[in-house]
Amino acid sequence: MSLSEKRKSGKRTILLGFPKGSLQDAMASLFQKAGYQIRIPDRSYYPTVDDPEIECVLIRAQEIARYVDSQVLDAGITGKDWIDENRAKVKELADLKFSKQSFRPVRWVLAVPENSKIKSVKDLEGKRIATEAVGLTKNWLKKNGVKADVEFSWGATEVKPPLLADAIVEVTETGSSLRANKLRIVEMIMESTPRLIANPEALKDPWKKRKLERLAMMLEGAISAEGKVGLMLNVPTSRLQKVLEILPALSSPTVSTLADKKMVAVNTIIEENQVRELIPDLVDAGATGIVEFPLNKIVG
């Protein structure tokens, strides 16, 4: 059944804007860890989800907040930057704290040629700035009391200075692309992470509100589990205190008595990068039967 057919059938569904482009694969992976299988067919803008109550449409992240604001979409995933750029009146349900290459937020920065005399925002007075985020840039300039010519850039913004612009406002994660184009960062304008957003009118519907809150919970649970693993181990009761002293934990480890009253079982969650140093220390402390297992979600 097609998306339009399902909507005509009267079946209750959430229409979700899914970000097309750089966030697409990362968000599909996040949804999978959260328990939602998303398939994005070639040459189709309508991904399929194994939850019949969620319908997806692929849209550029730059536009999603606008469509959620106008109630075309019930909800969507887009960056905080594009929410602000569109001045969208939406409700943020979850900060997904995820970017396509790392877990650092992306940054919108002011950049200029390496040999430029521009040292701060005040030096932009009367200058020409190229950017995709025109609204963000104009608001930032206004807050700083600076008047400059801000023009929309359709792409390849890094190559525009100094011939086509005096400066650019561009999004970056590591700054490597800016450095490769002989640009230096002058100031950071804002940091941004992807958000799950909803239209306030959609949230007035109790069914949609509950559905979206449950989706937010599962996505945040998948984010919380990233980079962490579970550990199970058995410990002689006489060595338990020593093990607990060296065992880092997301929260207090769970300790359970075994059939052999001289032994206890310990369950905990740790950072994955601690495992290689920790397990030998646990063995030295008297732990046995150590099992490491992957985590998809941590909720609560």
C-alpha positions as CSV (number, residue, x, y, z in Angstrom):
1,M,0.0,0.0,0.0
2,S,1.4,3.4,-1.0
3,L,1.8,6.3,1.4
4,S,-1.2,8.2,-0.1
5,E,-3.4,5.0,-0.1
6,K,-2.6,4.4,3.6
7,R,-3.5,8.0,4.5
8,K,-6.8,7.7,2.6
9,S,-7.6,4.5,4.4
10,G,-8.0,6.4,7.6
11,K,-5.4,4.4,9.5
12,R,-3.7,6.5,12.2
13,T,-0.1,7.3,11.3
14,I,2.6,9.8,12.0
15,L,4.1,11.5,8.9
16,L,7.8,12.0,9.5
17,G,10.2,14.0,7.5
18,F,13.5,12.0,7.2
19,P,16.6,14.0,6.3
20,K,17.9,13.4,2.8
21,G,21.6,13.8,2.2
22,S,24.6,13.8,4.7
23,L,22.5,12.7,7.7
24,Q,20.5,10.1,5.8
25,D,22.6,7.0,6.4
26,A,23.5,8.0,10.0
27,M,19.9,8.5,11.0
28,A,18.8,5.2,9.3
29,S,21.5,3.5,11.4
30,L,20.3,5.2,14.5
31,F,16.7,4.2,13.8
32,Q,17.8,0.6,13.4
33,K,19.6,0.6,16.8
34,A,16.4,2.1,18.2
35,G,14.4,-0.9,16.8
36,Y,13.0,0.6,13.6
37,Q,14.0,-1.0,10.4
38,I,14.0,1.6,7.6
39,R,14.5,0.8,4.0
40,I,15.2,3.6,1.5
41,P,14.6,2.3,-2.0
42,D,16.7,3.7,-4.9
43,R,15.0,6.6,-6.7
44,S,12.2,6.8,-4.1
45,Y,11.5,9.6,-1.7
46,Y,9.3,7.4,0.5
47,P,11.3,5.1,2.8
48,T,9.5,2.2,4.3
49,V,9.4,1.5,8.1
50,D,8.5,-1.8,9.8
51,D,6.2,0.2,12.0
52,P,2.9,0.6,10.1
53,E,2.1,3.7,12.2
54,I,5.0,5.7,10.9
55,E,5.2,7.0,7.3
56,C,8.4,8.7,6.1
57,V,9.2,11.1,3.3
58,L,12.8,12.1,2.3
59,I,13.3,15.9,2.4
60,R,16.4,18.0,2.7
61,A,17.1,18.8,6.3
62,Q,17.1,22.5,5.4
63,E,13.4,22.3,4.6
64,I,12.0,19.9,7.2
65,A,11.4,22.5,10.0
66,R,9.4,24.6,7.6
67,Y,7.1,21.8,6.6
68,V,6.7,20.7,10.3
69,D,5.9,24.3,11.2
70,S,3.3,24.5,8.5
71,Q,1.7,21.2,9.5
72,V,2.5,19.4,6.2
73,L,4.5,17.0,8.4
74,D,3.6,15.8,11.9
75,A,7.3,15.5,12.8
76,G,10.8,15.4,11.4
77,I,14.5,15.2,12.0
78,T,16.6,18.3,11.3
79,G,19.4,20.3,12.8
80,K,19.0,23.0,15.4
81,D,20.6,25.3,12.9
82,W,17.8,24.8,10.3
83,I,15.1,25.2,13.0
84,D,16.6,28.6,13.8
85,E,17.2,29.5,10.1
86,N,13.6,28.9,9.3
87,R,12.3,30.5,12.5
88,A,10.1,27.5,12.8
89,K,7.6,27.3,15.6
90,V,8.1,23.6,16.5
91,K,8.5,21.5,19.6
92,E,11.8,19.8,20.1
93,L,11.3,16.3,21.4
94,A,14.8,14.9,21.4
95,D,18.4,16.1,20.9
96,L,20.0,13.3,19.0
97,K,23.5,14.6,19.5
98,F,24.7,12.9,16.4
99,S,26.6,14.1,13.3
100,K,27.7,12.2,10.2
101,Q,31.3,11.7,11.1
102,S,31.5,12.1,14.9
103,F,29.6,12.7,18.1
104,R,30.7,16.4,18.1
105,P,28.1,19.0,17.2
106,V,28.6,20.7,13.8
107,R,29.6,24.3,14.0
108,W,28.6,27.3,11.9
109,V,31.7,29.5,11.7
110,L,32.8,32.8,10.1
111,A,35.8,32.0,7.9
112,V,38.1,34.3,5.8
113,P,41.2,33.8,3.7
114,E,44.3,33.2,5.7
115,N,45.8,36.6,4.7
116,S,42.5,38.5,5.3
117,K,42.6,41.6,7.6
118,I,39.3,40.5,9.2
119,K,40.0,39.5,12.8
120,S,36.5,39.8,14.4
121,V,32.8,40.3,13.6
122,K,33.3,44.1,13.9
123,D,35.6,44.0,10.8
124,L,32.7,42.8,8.7
125,E,31.1,46.2,8.5
126,G,30.2,46.8,4.8
127,K,31.7,43.5,3.7
128,R,30.1,40.8,1.5
129,I,29.4,37.4,3.2
130,A,28.4,34.2,1.3
131,T,26.5,31.5,3.2
132,E,23.6,29.0,2.9
133,A,22.3,30.2,6.3
134,V,21.3,33.7,5.4
135,G,18.9,34.1,8.3
136,L,21.3,32.8,11.0
137,T,24.0,35.1,9.6
138,K,21.9,38.2,9.5
139,N,20.6,37.6,13.1
140,W,24.2,37.1,14.3
141,L,25.3,40.3,12.6
142,K,22.4,42.3,14.1
143,K,23.2,41.1,17.6
144,N,26.7,42.4,17.1
145,G,25.6,45.7,15.6
146,V,27.2,45.1,12.3
147,K,25.8,45.8,8.8
148,A,27.1,43.7,5.9
149,D,25.8,42.3,2.6
150,V,24.8,38.7,3.2
151,E,24.1,36.7,0.0
152,F,22.8,33.1,-0.4
153,S,25.4,30.6,-1.6
154,W,24.2,27.6,-3.6
155,G,27.2,25.5,-2.7
156,A,31.0,25.4,-3.0
157,T,31.0,28.3,-0.5
158,E,34.6,27.7,0.5
159,V,35.9,28.8,-3.0
160,K,34.2,32.1,-3.0
161,P,36.6,34.2,-0.9
162,P,38.3,36.5,-1.8
163,L,37.0,37.0,-5.4
164,L,33.3,36.6,-4.8
165,A,33.0,37.3,-1.1
166,D,35.1,38.8,1.7
167,A,34.0,36.1,4.2
168,I,31.8,33.1,4.5
169,V,29.6,31.5,7.1
170,E,29.9,27.8,6.7
171,V,29.1,24.6,8.6
172,T,32.0,22.4,9.7
173,E,32.8,19.5,11.9
174,T,36.6,19.4,11.9
175,G,37.6,22.5,9.9
176,S,39.6,20.3,7.5
177,S,37.7,21.5,4.4
178,L,38.2,25.1,5.4
179,R,41.9,24.6,5.9
180,A,42.3,22.8,2.6
181,N,40.8,25.9,0.9
182,K,43.3,28.2,2.8
183,L,40.6,29.7,5.1
184,R,40.9,30.4,8.8
185,I,38.1,30.4,11.3
186,V,37.5,33.8,12.9
187,E,34.5,33.1,15.2
188,M,31.9,30.4,15.9
189,I,28.3,31.5,15.4
190,M,26.5,28.4,16.8
191,E,26.7,24.7,17.4
192,S,24.0,22.4,16.1
193,T,22.9,18.8,16.6
194,P,20.0,16.9,14.9
195,R,16.7,17.2,16.7
196,L,13.5,15.2,16.6
197,I,10.8,18.0,16.2
198,A,7.0,18.0,16.1
199,N,4.3,20.4,15.2
200,P,2.6,21.7,18.3
201,E,-0.8,21.0,16.8
202,A,0.1,17.4,16.2
203,L,1.0,17.1,19.9
204,K,-2.5,18.2,20.9
205,D,-3.7,14.8,19.5
206,P,-3.1,12.3,22.4
207,W,-2.4,9.4,20.1
208,K,0.2,11.3,18.1
209,K,1.8,12.8,21.2
210,R,2.2,9.3,22.8
211,K,3.6,7.8,19.5
212,L,6.1,10.6,19.1
213,E,7.2,10.5,22.8
214,R,7.8,6.8,22.5
215,L,9.8,7.3,19.3
216,A,11.9,10.0,21.1
217,M,12.5,7.6,24.0
218,M,13.8,4.8,21.8
219,L,16.1,7.2,19.7
220,E,17.6,8.7,22.9
221,G,18.1,5.2,24.3
222,A,20.0,4.2,21.2
223,I,22.2,7.4,21.4
224,S,22.8,6.7,25.1
225,A,24.1,3.2,24.3
226,E,26.6,4.3,21.7
227,G,30.1,3.5,22.7
228,K,29.1,1.4,25.7
229,V,29.0,-2.3,26.4
230,G,27.6,-4.5,29.1
231,L,29.7,-6.7,31.4
232,M,28.6,-9.8,33.3
233,L,31.0,-11.5,35.7
234,N,31.1,-13.8,38.7
235,V,33.0,-12.9,41.8
236,P,33.8,-14.6,45.1
237,T,32.0,-12.8,47.8
238,S,35.3,-12.3,49.6
239,R,36.6,-10.4,46.6
240,L,33.5,-8.4,45.8
241,Q,34.6,-5.1,47.4
242,K,37.9,-5.2,45.5
243,V,36.1,-5.7,42.2
244,L,33.7,-3.0,42.9
245,E,36.5,-0.5,43.6
246,I,38.0,-1.0,40.2
247,L,34.8,-1.3,38.3
248,P,33.5,1.9,36.6
249,A,29.8,1.9,36.0
250,L,27.1,4.0,34.3
251,S,25.2,3.5,37.5
252,S,25.6,1.3,40.5
253,P,26.4,-2.3,39.4
254,T,23.7,-4.9,39.9
255,V,24.9,-7.6,42.3
256,S,23.0,-10.9,42.6
257,T,23.5,-13.9,44.8
258,L,24.3,-17.2,43.0
259,A,23.3,-20.8,44.0
260,D,26.8,-21.0,45.4
261,K,26.5,-18.6,48.3
262,K,30.2,-18.0,48.2
263,M,29.8,-16.3,44.7
264,V,27.9,-13.4,43.4
265,A,27.1,-12.2,39.8
266,V,27.8,-8.6,38.8
267,N,26.2,-6.8,35.9
268,T,27.2,-3.4,34.8
269,I,27.6,-1.0,31.8
270,I,30.9,0.6,30.9
271,E,32.5,2.6,28.1
272,E,33.7,0.2,25.3
273,N,37.2,1.8,25.2
274,Q,37.7,0.8,28.9
275,V,37.3,-3.0,28.3
276,R,40.8,-3.9,27.1
277,E,42.4,-2.5,30.3
278,L,39.6,-3.4,32.7
279,I,39.1,-7.1,32.0
280,P,42.6,-8.1,33.0
281,D,42.3,-6.0,36.1
282,L,39.0,-7.8,37.0
283,V,40.7,-11.2,36.5
284,D,43.5,-10.1,38.8
285,A,40.9,-9.1,41.4
286,G,39.3,-12.5,41.3
287,A,36.5,-12.2,38.7
288,T,35.6,-15.2,36.6
289,G,33.2,-16.0,33.7
290,I,33.5,-12.5,32.3
291,V,31.1,-11.8,29.4
292,E,31.1,-8.7,27.3
293,F,28.0,-8.0,25.3
294,P,26.9,-5.2,22.9
295,L,24.1,-2.7,23.7
296,N,21.6,-1.2,21.4
297,K,19.7,1.0,23.8
298,I,19.9,2.4,27.4
299,V,16.6,3.7,28.6
300,G,15.9,5.3,31.9
